[in-house]
């Protein structure tokens, strides 16, 4: 029997490994960084990290998905860095990064990565989404 948490974290590591070279060379100097508010973080990302004892310190100040929706509706996007972005990058553990952040493929990735790399990343992103749904079901969370 598979372990939904282990499968989720293993797939996270696989997709992060594919992103590693790109993010280390492109993201630090990006003119249009994606690690901005409102970030692609949802309540389940924070709850999962909290349940595993690795909640980023910034989560204390995070108001959740409702605040994200409010920012989007007001058109208040892209001005401030993500509240989970620290001096060394994302403060979530690398194998528990927010699903929306991990599965996001920016226009620069689309431009610079090979078709093979993009197919592999997108395939792993779909797998990661399915695994998170399975993980949430395993702990009794029903997503709408």
HELIX and SHEET records of a PDB file:
HELIX    1   1 UNK A    4  UNK A   26  1                                  23    
HELIX    2   2 UNK A   27  UNK A   29  5                                   3    
HELIX    3   3 UNK A   43  UNK A   51  1                                   9    
HELIX    4   4 UNK A   57  UNK A   61  5                                   5    
HELIX    5   5 UNK A   65  UNK A   74  1                                  10    
HELIX    6   6 UNK A   99  UNK A  102  1                                   4    
HELIX    7   7 UNK A  107  UNK A  112  1                                   6    
HELIX    8   8 UNK A  115  UNK A  138  1                                  24    
SHEET    1   A 2 UNK A  85  UNK A  86  0                                        
SHEET    2   A 2 UNK A  89  UNK A  90 -1                                        
END                                                                             
